[in-house]
Each structure stands twice: as structure tokens, then as C-alpha cells.
Amino acid sequence: MEYGLVALIIIGGILLYIKINELQKQVKSQQIQIDKLCKETNNQQLATSFISDEEKEYIVHLKNSGKEVEAVKKVREVTSMDLVQAKQYVDTL
């Protein structure tokens, strides 16, 4: 009986992991669609990659102060960019 219970917990965990992974992919796809719509409607404030002027100034200040890692962290904090995208954004400033 103990093995059956352990097996059920493991199977349940695997199924839960699969479902969460599917939902994460769906959310990512929806974020991409929303970003495209924001670009087409010129409403960048709703885009997941939008950075306000104040935050941009702070990020530029961090970069110019030699704190690129902190600048990348700030970009990732205020947007949904991954590490590579955030690094590229900071490099272009």
C-alpha cells in the first residue's frame, strides 16, 4: 500500500508539472500576441517590454556607473525580458 501511495504522488507530481509547463507556454504565447498588438496600435505602455522614462534614466545611470549587472537586473524586474534580451537592451543604451 505504501508503494501505491508513493506511485500516486509521483504520477500526480508529473502530471502537475506537465500542466504547469503547458500553461507557461500558453502565457508566453499570449504575451507575444499582446506585444504585437501594442506595437500595431502604438500603445507601448501595455507591452510587456515597456520601460518608463524614469526607469530608463535609472538604468542608463546604472550602466554609466559601471553597474551593468544591476542595470540588467532592473530591466528584468520591470519587464518580462529574459536574461539575453535584457543584456542586449542594456548594451544598446
Phi, psi and omega in degrees: 000322180297320179294323178296318179294317178297318179297318179296320179295317180296314180297317178299318178296319179295315179297320178296317178298316180298316181295317179298318179298317178297317180295322178296320178295320180295317179297317179300317178298319179293323177297320179296318179296317179297318179298320178297317178297321179297319179293319182292329182262005182054041179239070186292341181297336180269351181289149181288345180258013182288135176232124181293164181298321179297315180294323179296317178300317180295319180294318178297319177300315178300315181297315181292338178274003180082015181252062183295324180297316179294324178296316178296318178300318180296318178299316180293329180292319185266352179232182175254023180291146173277180186299316182294314180298317180296318179297317178296321178298313181296322179296329181280348180285000000 
